[in-house]
Amino acid sequence: MIDFKAVQKLRVQDGDLVVVPESTEQEDMVRLAECIQLMNNARAVIVRGPIKQLDTAAMNKLGWYRA
């Protein structure tokens, strides 16, 4: 179930990254993606948070080699 207290109003555009609370179920994430596409005619990447950006050295160390 989505934690509605944690939801914020967003204007999602095509290609955006949306971070949802860690407790969000996969089925709810799929529904959210479908709603975003229907309401805004946009596709977004939806991930469970928290998320952080890694630099190239950190990705290489983890085996995620970047070209």
N, C-alpha and C positions, 0 to 999 in steps of 0.2 A: 504494500500500500504506500502511496506517495504521502510524505509528510507535508501537508498543505501549509503548515506554519513556516516551513523552510522555503516555500516557493516564492519566487519574485517575478514581477511582471517583466517580460523580455520581448523585444521585437526581434525575433529570430529571422535571420536572412540565410539565403542559400550558402552552404559551406561552413556555417558557424559550428563551433564546438560548445556543447551544452553539458555542464557538469551537474549531476543530480546527487543527492545525499547517498552515502554508502548503503543505507538500509533499503534503497529502492529495488524492487523486484524486477527481474528481466522482462516479465510480461508487461509491467507498467512502462518500462523504457520503450518497448516496442509500440505500445499504444501512444505514448507521447510523440514518438517519431512519426507515426501515422497522422496524428492530429496536426503536427507542425506542417507536414506536407499538404494536408487538406486546407488548413487555415491560411497559410502563407505561401503556398506553392513553392516550398523550399525543402531541401534536404539538409539535415544537420547530423553531425556525429554526436552521439550521446554516450557519456561515460559516467561511471560511478566515481565520486570524489573520495578523498582529495586527489588532485593531480598536480604534478609539477613538471617544469620543463627541464630537460637534461641537455647538457652540452655534448658535443661530439665525443670528447674523451670519456665521459661517463657512459655514453651509449656503447662505445667500443669495448669498454671494460666489461659491460654486461653481455657482450656478444651481439649487440645490435649494430652491425657495421654500417656506417653511412658512407655512401659513395662520394 
